[in-house]
């Protein structure tokens, strides 16, 4: 198992473990995996992959989770939101999570969805803020 490292002055974060892709039911979602997106840090000098968005669809509901690949096992403050693109309705999950944020789900047949994410380091420095996954599963 690798150890976490932050290079001083450079701000590069190395993952301590890679989370495996679990079934939808393992994250509290239903349906089939329809979309995945790797997410790279984008704030305060942090770079590199911080996790993956997994999106599931059961024919009526889109359900998403964000699985960390850095600081796995250590609670970090995160907020994951799923948005229905045509009317802006959303669901979100906020807290200090050790492995993943979510599930977040929304009824969105025939509509695109996207995910937004905020993630901090264990010390509270924001390492990601913004759209984690562009509009997808449109229809």
Secondary structure, DSSP 8 states (H G I E B T S, - for coil): ----EE-TTT-BEE-S-------HHHHT--SEEEEEEEEE--STT-BSEEEEEEEEE-SSEEEEEEEESSSTTS-EEEEEEEEETTT--EEEEEEEESSEEEEEEEE-TTS-EEEEEEEE-TTS-EEEEEEEEEEE---
